[in-house]
Amino acid sequence: MTARRKYIRIICWSLVVILIIMAGIVGVMVIFFSTSASYHHGQDEYFSKVDYHLEGSVKSYRNVGGSYYLIEFTPTTFEISKNKINNGDSHVGVYSSDSSNVIIIASVPLSLDDEIVRIRISTTDRLIRFNDSISNKLRTAGLYEHDLPDTQNGNFIKF
């Protein structure tokens, strides 16, 4: 009987370990999917508050982390028909109060080998086009918003 009891105890503990591992996997999946859904909801909320089309010549750009770049450009087309961004809201970038300068945070595709010369941004198709050839999804600046100029002094306006 003792060998049989040992065998049953081993099976029970093995099942408990398997259940704990499965619960952990399910927990990670729930966190992943809820975070993803929250991210998409935040992006949809942003795009419900703005409507713009910008094009311009890039003055400078620098990497701020990963594939994200701080891009400064002089607009040749500047059409903002809706901009209801509040203080705590996520945003793509800022523009100068006289509309002569735009600074954004954007994810640049790895396939872009050339220097960034021209940029086109549109909320209609939610795309950023680089050099009229390669495009990437338009997203809010997220973690890199702190790299954008401060809007408290009134010189820059969030969009």
N, CA and C atoms as a LAMMPS dump frame, in Angstrom:
ITEM: TIMESTEP
0
ITEM: NUMBER OF ATOMS
477
ITEM: BOX BOUNDS ff ff ff
-5.0000000000000000e+02 5.0000000000000000e+02
-5.0000000000000000e+02 5.0000000000000000e+02
-5.0000000000000000e+02 5.0000000000000000e+02
ITEM: ATOMS id mol type element x y z
1 1 1 N 0.796 -1.211 0
2 1 2 C 0 0 0
3 1 3 C 0.839 1.276 0
4 2 1 N 1.963 1.276 0.629
5 2 2 C 2.773 2.494 0.673
6 2 3 C 3.3 2.858 -0.712
7 3 1 N 3.661 1.896 -1.518
8 3 2 C 4.127 2.19 -2.877
9 3 3 C 2.986 2.784 -3.696
10 4 1 N 1.804 2.234 -3.482
11 4 2 C 0.622 2.748 -4.199
12 4 3 C 0.326 4.178 -3.755
13 5 1 N 0.427 4.454 -2.458
14 5 2 C 0.198 5.817 -1.95
15 5 3 C 1.224 6.79 -2.52
16 6 1 N 2.484 6.38 -2.581
17 6 2 C 3.521 7.221 -3.157
18 6 3 C 3.194 7.552 -4.606
19 7 1 N 2.75 6.57 -5.336
20 7 2 C 2.402 6.73 -6.738
21 7 3 C 1.244 7.731 -6.882
22 8 1 N 0.254 7.612 -6.031
23 8 2 C -0.904 8.528 -6.071
24 8 3 C -0.468 9.937 -5.698
25 9 1 N 0.397 10.078 -4.685
26 9 2 C 0.887 11.406 -4.284
27 9 3 C 1.675 12.06 -5.425
28 10 1 N 2.503 11.289 -6.093
29 10 2 C 3.291 11.826 -7.211
30 10 3 C 2.355 12.306 -8.318
31 11 1 N 1.345 11.531 -8.62
32 11 2 C 0.38 11.912 -9.659
33 11 3 C -0.362 13.177 -9.242
34 12 1 N -0.807 13.254 -7.992
35 12 2 C -1.533 14.443 -7.511
36 12 3 C -0.663 15.688 -7.585
37 13 1 N 0.582 15.595 -7.117
38 13 2 C 1.465 16.754 -7.165
39 13 3 C 1.795 17.138 -8.603
40 14 1 N 1.937 16.177 -9.473
41 14 2 C 2.191 16.463 -10.884
42 14 3 C 1.015 17.215 -11.493
43 15 1 N -0.202 16.794 -11.149
44 15 2 C -1.397 17.489 -11.651
45 15 3 C -1.472 18.914 -11.111
46 16 1 N -1.129 19.087 -9.833
47 16 2 C -1.144 20.431 -9.243
48 16 3 C -0.135 21.33 -9.969
49 17 1 N 1.058 20.836 -10.227
50 17 2 C 2.077 21.617 -10.936
51 17 3 C 1.601 21.958 -12.341
52 18 1 N 1.018 20.996 -13.04
53 18 2 C 0.5 21.239 -14.392
54 18 3 C -0.6 22.293 -14.363
55 19 1 N -1.502 22.224 -13.389
56 19 2 C -2.575 23.215 -13.268
57 19 3 C -2.019 24.604 -12.973
58 20 1 N -1.006 24.687 -12.127
59 20 2 C -0.394 25.988 -11.827
60 20 3 C 0.253 26.569 -13.082
61 21 1 N 0.949 25.741 -13.837
62 21 2 C 1.58 26.213 -15.082
63 21 3 C 0.52 26.683 -16.078
64 22 1 N -0.563 25.912 -16.199
65 22 2 C -1.64 26.3 -17.122
66 22 3 C -2.291 27.608 -16.685
67 23 1 N -2.493 27.775 -15.375
68 23 2 C -3.082 29.017 -14.871
69 23 3 C -2.164 30.197 -15.176
70 24 1 N -0.866 30.003 -15.042
71 24 2 C 0.096 31.057 -15.378
72 24 3 C 0.047 31.43 -16.848
73 25 1 N -0.034 30.436 -17.7
74 25 2 C -0.119 30.689 -19.144
75 25 3 C -1.39 31.452 -19.484
76 26 1 N -2.503 31.041 -18.906
77 26 2 C -3.779 31.734 -19.14
78 26 3 C -3.684 33.171 -18.635
79 27 1 N -3.069 33.374 -17.478
80 27 2 C -2.906 34.726 -16.933
81 27 3 C -2.096 35.621 -17.85
82 28 1 N -1.008 35.106 -18.38
83 28 2 C -0.174 35.879 -19.311
84 28 3 C -0.967 36.208 -20.574
85 29 1 N -1.734 35.269 -21.08
86 29 2 C -2.544 35.511 -22.276
87 29 3 C -3.594 36.59 -22.024
88 30 1 N -4.231 36.554 -20.867
89 30 2 C -5.237 37.566 -20.527
90 30 3 C -4.592 38.943 -20.472
91 31 1 N -3.426 39.036 -19.839
92 31 2 C -2.724 40.32 -19.762
93 31 3 C -2.349 40.798 -21.159
94 32 1 N -1.832 39.911 -21.987
95 32 2 C -1.434 40.285 -23.345
96 32 3 C -2.619 40.802 -24.15
97 33 1 N -3.718 40.065 -24.143
98 33 2 C -4.868 40.464 -24.955
99 33 3 C -5.544 41.718 -24.418
100 34 1 N -5.6 41.893 -23.102
101 34 2 C -6.227 43.097 -22.565
102 34 3 C -5.352 44.317 -22.833
103 35 1 N -4.022 44.157 -22.783
104 35 2 C -3.12 45.256 -23.095
105 35 3 C -3.244 45.64 -24.564
106 36 1 N -3.319 44.657 -25.431
107 36 2 C -3.466 44.912 -26.861
108 36 3 C -4.779 45.633 -27.146
109 37 1 N -5.857 45.174 -26.528
110 37 2 C -7.162 45.808 -26.732
111 37 3 C -7.145 47.241 -26.204
112 38 1 N -6.493 47.459 -25.072
113 38 2 C -6.394 48.799 -24.496
114 38 3 C -5.609 49.719 -25.419
115 39 1 N -4.521 49.213 -25.99
116 39 2 C -3.707 50.001 -26.922
117 39 3 C -4.537 50.422 -28.134
118 40 1 N -5.246 49.474 -28.742
119 40 2 C -6.063 49.778 -29.92
120 40 3 C -7.187 50.75 -29.572
121 41 1 N -7.763 50.616 -28.387
122 41 2 C -8.81 51.546 -27.95
123 41 3 C -8.224 52.962 -27.831
124 42 1 N -7.021 53.065 -27.264
125 42 2 C -6.363 54.368 -27.132
126 42 3 C -6.082 55.004 -28.478
127 43 1 N -5.657 54.19 -29.457
128 43 2 C -5.397 54.71 -30.797
129 43 3 C -6.701 55.173 -31.451
130 44 1 N -7.757 54.376 -31.323
131 44 2 C -9.052 54.754 -31.893
132 44 3 C -9.579 56.036 -31.254
133 45 1 N -9.38 56.167 -29.95
134 45 2 C -9.82 57.377 -29.25
135 45 3 C -9.078 58.606 -29.782
136 46 1 N -7.766 58.456 -29.999
137 46 2 C -6.978 59.559 -30.552
138 46 3 C -7.516 59.973 -31.921
139 47 1 N -7.717 59.007 -32.806
140 47 2 C -8.149 59.324 -34.165
141 47 3 C -9.581 59.863 -34.224
142 48 1 N -10.363 59.647 -33.17
143 48 2 C -11.703 60.246 -33.14
144 48 3 C -11.636 61.735 -32.781
145 49 1 N -10.498 62.187 -32.25
146 49 2 C -10.342 63.581 -31.822
147 49 3 C -9.594 64.453 -32.818
148 50 1 N -9.026 63.842 -33.86
149 50 2 C -8.202 64.618 -34.79
150 50 3 C -8.55 64.303 -36.245
151 51 1 N -8.242 65.252 -37.097
152 51 2 C -8.339 65.049 -38.543
153 51 3 C -7.363 66.026 -39.184
154 52 1 N -6.31 65.496 -39.81
155 52 2 C -5.319 66.378 -40.409
156 52 3 C -4.589 65.71 -41.562
157 53 1 N -3.977 66.561 -42.37
158 53 2 C -3.133 66.131 -43.483
159 53 3 C -1.944 67.095 -43.511
160 54 1 N -0.744 66.545 -43.332
161 54 2 C 0.469 67.354 -43.31
162 54 3 C 1.486 66.778 -44.291
163 55 1 N 2.18 67.646 -44.968
164 55 2 C 3.288 67.247 -45.836
165 55 3 C 4.401 68.254 -45.644
166 56 1 N 5.636 67.8 -45.856
167 56 2 C 6.703 68.762 -45.717
168 56 3 C 8.08 68.206 -45.983
169 57 1 N 9.049 69.121 -45.891
170 57 2 C 10.463 68.801 -46.084
171 57 3 C 11.108 68.617 -44.72
172 58 1 N 11.771 67.499 -44.553
173 58 2 C 12.375 67.165 -43.268
174 58 3 C 13.628 68.011 -43.042
175 59 1 N 13.685 68.663 -41.872
176 59 2 C 14.853 69.461 -41.487
177 59 3 C 15.852 68.608 -40.723
178 60 1 N 15.344 67.788 -39.793
179 60 2 C 16.237 66.942 -38.996
180 60 3 C 15.46 65.772 -38.416
181 61 1 N 16.2 64.745 -38.035
182 61 2 C 15.599 63.608 -37.342
183 61 3 C 16.666 62.904 -36.526
184 62 1 N 16.217 62.319 -35.409
185 62 2 C 17.148 61.577 -34.552
186 62 3 C 16.412 60.447 -33.869
187 63 1 N 17.128 59.387 -33.629
188 63 2 C 16.55 58.213 -32.979
189 63 3 C 16.311 58.506 -31.507
190 64 1 N 15.121 58.146 -31.006
191 64 2 C 14.813 58.325 -29.58
192 64 3 C 14.652 56.983 -28.868
193 65 1 N 14.684 55.884 -29.625
194 65 2 C 14.577 54.558 -29.034
195 65 3 C 13.963 53.575 -30.007
196 66 1 N 14.6 52.438 -30.174
197 66 2 C 14.075 51.419 -31.082
198 66 3 C 13.958 51.96 -32.487
199 67 1 N 12.779 51.807 -33.078
200 67 2 C 12.553 52.314 -34.434
201 67 3 C 11.898 53.697 -34.425
202 68 1 N 11.792 54.322 -33.245
203 68 2 C 11.118 55.619 -33.133
204 68 3 C 12.102 56.781 -33.289
205 69 1 N 11.67 57.766 -34.09
206 69 2 C 12.491 58.931 -34.381
207 69 3 C 11.718 60.207 -34.077
208 70 1 N 12.446 61.215 -33.618
209 70 2 C 11.924 62.564 -33.48
210 70 3 C 12.216 63.235 -34.819
211 71 1 N 11.169 63.615 -35.531
212 71 2 C 11.326 64.171 -36.883
213 71 3 C 10.805 65.607 -36.888
214 72 1 N 11.646 66.527 -37.326
215 72 2 C 11.256 67.929 -37.427
216 72 3 C 11.172 68.283 -38.905
217 73 1 N 10.049 68.894 -39.312
218 73 2 C 9.916 69.271 -40.718
219 73 3 C 9.179 70.582 -40.891
220 74 1 N 9.427 71.184 -42.045
221 74 2 C 8.756 72.421 -42.438
222 74 3 C 7.594 72.031 -43.335
223 75 1 N 6.365 72.343 -42.923
224 75 2 C 5.218 71.911 -43.731
225 75 3 C 5.057 72.698 -45.026
226 76 1 N 4.758 71.959 -46.11
227 76 2 C 4.367 72.581 -47.375
228 76 3 C 2.848 72.502 -47.514
229 77 1 N 2.243 71.507 -46.863
230 77 2 C 0.783 71.391 -46.763
231 77 3 C 0.463 71.242 -45.285
232 78 1 N -0.435 72.088 -44.795
233 78 2 C -0.785 72.078 -43.376
234 78 3 C -2.296 72.233 -43.252
235 79 1 N -2.987 71.114 -43.138
236 79 2 C -4.453 71.129 -43.04
237 79 3 C -4.87 70.368 -41.787
238 80 1 N -5.291 71.105 -40.774
239 80 2 C -5.818 70.482 -39.559
240 80 3 C -7.263 70.938 -39.432
241 81 1 N -8.201 70.024 -39.673
242 81 2 C -9.612 70.393 -39.612
243 81 3 C -10.228 70.064 -38.257
244 82 1 N -9.587 69.174 -37.492
245 82 2 C -10.085 68.862 -36.143
246 82 3 C -8.892 68.531 -35.26
247 83 1 N -8.852 69.169 -34.073
248 83 2 C -7.783 68.906 -33.123
249 83 3 C -8.33 69.128 -31.715
250 84 1 N -8.918 68.092 -31.148
251 84 2 C -9.534 68.186 -29.822
252 84 3 C -8.702 67.445 -28.776
253 85 1 N -7.388 67.629 -28.837
254 85 2 C -6.475 66.978 -27.902
255 85 3 C -6.455 67.777 -26.597
256 86 1 N -6.666 67.088 -25.485
257 86 2 C -6.619 67.711 -24.163
258 86 3 C -5.236 67.524 -23.551
259 87 1 N -4.995 68.143 -22.41
260 87 2 C -3.67 68.105 -21.776
261 87 3 C -3.137 66.704 -21.537
262 88 1 N -3.908 65.78 -21.011
263 88 2 C -3.409 64.454 -20.685
264 88 3 C -3.469 63.449 -21.821
265 89 1 N -3.977 63.863 -22.972
266 89 2 C -4.166 62.935 -24.09
267 89 3 C -2.855 62.604 -24.802
268 90 1 N -2.8 61.396 -25.33
269 90 2 C -1.684 61.015 -26.188
270 90 3 C -1.777 61.801 -27.486
271 91 1 N -0.636 62.015 -28.108
272 91 2 C -0.616 62.758 -29.357
273 91 3 C 0.571 62.307 -30.203
274 92 1 N 0.555 62.679 -31.483
275 92 2 C 1.603 62.287 -32.429
276 92 3 C 2.765 63.257 -32.365
277 93 1 N 2.453 64.542 -32.242
278 93 2 C 3.498 65.543 -32.251
279 93 3 C 2.984 66.908 -31.86
280 94 1 N 3.773 67.927 -32.209
281 94 2 C 3.409 69.312 -31.924
282 94 3 C 3.727 70.154 -33.162
283 95 1 N 3.031 71.286 -33.263
284 95 2 C 3.363 72.243 -34.323
285 95 3 C 3.484 73.619 -33.698
286 96 1 N 4.302 74.462 -34.312
287 96 2 C 4.505 75.813 -33.786
288 96 3 C 3.23 76.622 -33.965
289 97 1 N 3.047 77.594 -33.093
290 97 2 C 1.809 78.376 -33.122
291 97 3 C 1.633 79.124 -34.439
292 98 1 N 2.725 79.383 -35.176
293 98 2 C 2.598 80.035 -36.484
294 98 3 C 2.588 79.014 -37.636
295 99 1 N 2.526 77.727 -37.306
296 99 2 C 2.435 76.614 -38.275
297 99 3 C 3.647 76.491 -39.192
298 100 1 N 4.777 77.052 -38.791
299 100 2 C 5.972 76.997 -39.648
300 100 3 C 6.868 75.799 -39.336
301 101 1 N 6.586 75.096 -38.26
302 101 2 C 7.446 74.003 -37.837
303 101 3 C 6.589 72.897 -37.208
304 102 1 N 6.869 71.647 -37.586
305 102 2 C 6.159 70.503 -37.036
306 102 3 C 7.197 69.517 -36.514
307 103 1 N 6.934 68.972 -35.32
308 103 2 C 7.825 67.98 -34.73
309 103 3 C 6.977 66.79 -34.315
310 104 1 N 7.349 65.605 -34.784
311 104 2 C 6.578 64.4 -34.477
312 104 3 C 7.505 63.295 -33.956
313 105 1 N 6.895 62.309 -33.333
314 105 2 C 7.564 61.055 -33.006
315 105 3 C 6.932 60.019 -33.929
316 106 1 N 7.759 59.312 -34.691
317 106 2 C 7.224 58.328 -35.633
318 106 3 C 8.1 57.088 -35.669
319 107 1 N 7.452 55.969 -35.894
320 107 2 C 8.159 54.715 -36.099
321 107 3 C 8.573 54.655 -37.567
322 108 1 N 9.869 54.542 -37.789
323 108 2 C 10.41 54.519 -39.147
324 108 3 C 10.659 53.066 -39.547
325 109 1 N 10.153 52.647 -40.703
326 109 2 C 10.354 51.262 -41.141
327 109 3 C 11.84 50.926 -41.306
328 110 1 N 12.185 49.722 -40.944
329 110 2 C 13.575 49.28 -41.082
330 110 3 C 13.998 49.217 -42.544
331 111 1 N 13.026 49.075 -43.444
332 111 2 C 13.338 48.966 -44.869
333 111 3 C 13.714 50.309 -45.494
334 112 1 N 13.59 51.398 -44.742
335 112 2 C 13.95 52.718 -45.256
336 112 3 C 15.462 52.895 -45.135
337 113 1 N 16.148 52.745 -46.257
338 113 2 C 17.611 52.845 -46.266
339 113 3 C 18.082 54.265 -46.543
340 114 1 N 17.275 55.043 -47.236
341 114 2 C 17.665 56.391 -47.633
342 114 3 C 17.456 57.376 -46.482
343 115 1 N 18.046 58.543 -46.653
344 115 2 C 17.826 59.633 -45.715
345 115 3 C 16.372 60.102 -45.851
346 116 1 N 15.761 60.492 -44.752
347 116 2 C 14.38 60.976 -44.798
348 116 3 C 14.408 62.431 -45.279
349 117 1 N 13.798 62.674 -46.445
350 117 2 C 13.803 64.002 -47.053
351 117 3 C 12.408 64.617 -47.025
352 118 1 N 11.405 63.798 -47.344
353 118 2 C 10.006 64.244 -47.395
354 118 3 C 9.151 63.378 -46.512
355 119 1 N 8.098 63.992 -45.981
356 119 2 C 7.181 63.25 -45.118
357 119 3 C 5.754 63.694 -45.415
358 120 1 N 4.841 62.747 -45.352
359 120 2 C 3.413 63.038 -45.54
360 120 3 C 2.644 62.264 -44.48
361 121 1 N 1.768 62.945 -43.754
362 121 2 C 1.004 62.338 -42.667
363 121 3 C -0.473 62.598 -42.908
364 122 1 N -1.284 61.542 -42.77
365 122 2 C -2.722 61.698 -42.961
366 122 3 C -3.479 60.818 -41.977
367 123 1 N -4.454 61.416 -41.302
368 123 2 C -5.293 60.621 -40.399
369 123 3 C -6.37 59.873 -41.16
370 124 1 N -6.608 60.244 -42.4
371 124 2 C -7.622 59.556 -43.2
372 124 3 C -7.258 58.092 -43.382
373 125 1 N -6.014 57.83 -43.786
374 125 2 C -5.582 56.44 -43.956
375 125 3 C -4.674 55.96 -42.816
376 126 1 N -4.457 56.838 -41.824
377 126 2 C -3.626 56.528 -40.647
378 126 3 C -2.224 56.07 -41.028
379 127 1 N -1.635 56.777 -41.989
380 127 2 C -0.307 56.41 -42.469
381 127 3 C 0.641 57.599 -42.454
382 128 1 N 1.928 57.289 -42.288
383 128 2 C 3.005 58.24 -42.502
384 128 3 C 3.781 57.724 -43.709
385 129 1 N 3.983 58.58 -44.699
386 129 2 C 4.758 58.195 -45.872
387 129 3 C 6.098 58.925 -45.83
388 130 1 N 7.146 58.149 -46.038
389 130 2 C 8.496 58.69 -46.043
390 130 3 C 9.006 58.715 -47.47
391 131 1 N 9.496 59.882 -47.92
392 131 2 C 10.067 60.053 -49.263
393 131 3 C 9.115 59.587 -50.366
394 132 1 N 7.821 59.66 -50.134
395 132 2 C 6.79 59.259 -51.107
396 132 3 C 6.914 57.822 -51.568
397 133 1 N 7.608 56.99 -50.796
398 133 2 C 7.792 55.608 -51.251
399 133 3 C 7.415 54.57 -50.19
400 134 1 N 7.849 54.76 -48.979
401 134 2 C 7.61 53.768 -47.922
402 134 3 C 6.677 54.371 -46.887
403 135 1 N 5.721 53.572 -46.424
404 135 2 C 4.787 54.08 -45.422
405 135 3 C 4.8 53.199 -44.184
406 136 1 N 4.312 53.776 -43.113
407 136 2 C 4.187 53.074 -41.848
408 136 3 C 2.925 53.554 -41.162
409 137 1 N 2.451 52.764 -40.235
410 137 2 C 1.23 53.081 -39.505
411 137 3 C 1.437 54.313 -38.626
412 138 1 N 0.472 55.224 -38.642
413 138 2 C 0.507 56.418 -37.803
414 138 3 C 0.063 56.032 -36.397
415 139 1 N 0.899 56.335 -35.408
416 139 2 C 0.61 56.003 -34.005
417 139 3 C 0.913 57.215 -33.134
418 140 1 N 0.35 57.216 -31.932
419 140 2 C 0.688 58.275 -30.994
420 140 3 C 2.112 58.065 -30.485
421 141 1 N 2.701 59.12 -29.943
422 141 2 C 4.108 59.095 -29.522
423 141 3 C 4.366 58.158 -28.345
424 142 1 N 3.357 57.902 -27.534
425 142 2 C 3.481 56.943 -26.435
426 142 3 C 4.601 57.275 -25.468
427 143 1 N 5.504 56.33 -25.275
428 143 2 C 6.594 56.47 -24.3
429 143 3 C 7.537 57.626 -24.609
430 144 1 N 7.539 58.094 -25.843
431 144 2 C 8.516 59.094 -26.253
432 144 3 C 7.951 60.517 -26.286
433 145 1 N 6.738 60.718 -25.758
434 145 2 C 6.136 62.059 -25.747
435 145 3 C 7.017 63.07 -25.019
436 146 1 N 7.757 62.626 -24.022
437 146 2 C 8.62 63.542 -23.263
438 146 3 C 9.735 64.135 -24.119
439 147 1 N 10.013 63.552 -25.277
440 147 2 C 11.04 64.088 -26.174
441 147 3 C 10.522 65.248 -27.022
442 148 1 N 9.209 65.437 -27.052
443 148 2 C 8.624 66.541 -27.818
444 148 3 C 8.745 67.844 -27.025
445 149 1 N 8.784 68.988 -27.706
446 149 2 C 8.85 70.275 -27.004
447 149 3 C 7.634 70.484 -26.102
448 150 1 N 7.843 71.237 -25.051
449 150 2 C 6.785 71.533 -24.081
450 150 3 C 5.735 72.45 -24.713
451 151 1 N 4.469 72.165 -24.434
452 151 2 C 3.384 72.979 -24.989
453 151 3 C 2.829 73.969 -23.977
454 152 1 N 3.365 73.986 -22.778
455 152 2 C 2.846 74.861 -21.723
456 152 3 C 3.089 76.347 -21.998
457 153 1 N 4.148 76.67 -22.701
458 153 2 C 4.48 78.081 -22.947
459 153 3 C 3.69 78.684 -24.11
460 154 1 N 2.923 77.884 -24.835
461 154 2 C 2.098 78.387 -25.929
462 154 3 C 2.794 78.456 -27.273
463 155 1 N 4.101 78.142 -27.32
464 155 2 C 4.819 78.185 -28.59
465 155 3 C 4.496 76.978 -29.478
466 156 1 N 4.104 75.873 -28.851
467 156 2 C 3.775 74.664 -29.595
468 156 3 C 2.395 74.168 -29.197
469 157 1 N 1.707 73.521 -30.151
470 157 2 C 0.36 73.013 -29.93
471 157 3 C 0.371 71.521 -30.259
472 158 1 N -0.204 70.705 -29.359
473 158 2 C -0.265 69.255 -29.573
474 158 3 C -1.249 68.919 -30.691
475 159 1 N -0.95 67.865 -31.4
476 159 2 C -1.924 67.316 -32.361
477 159 3 C -1.783 65.821 -32.402
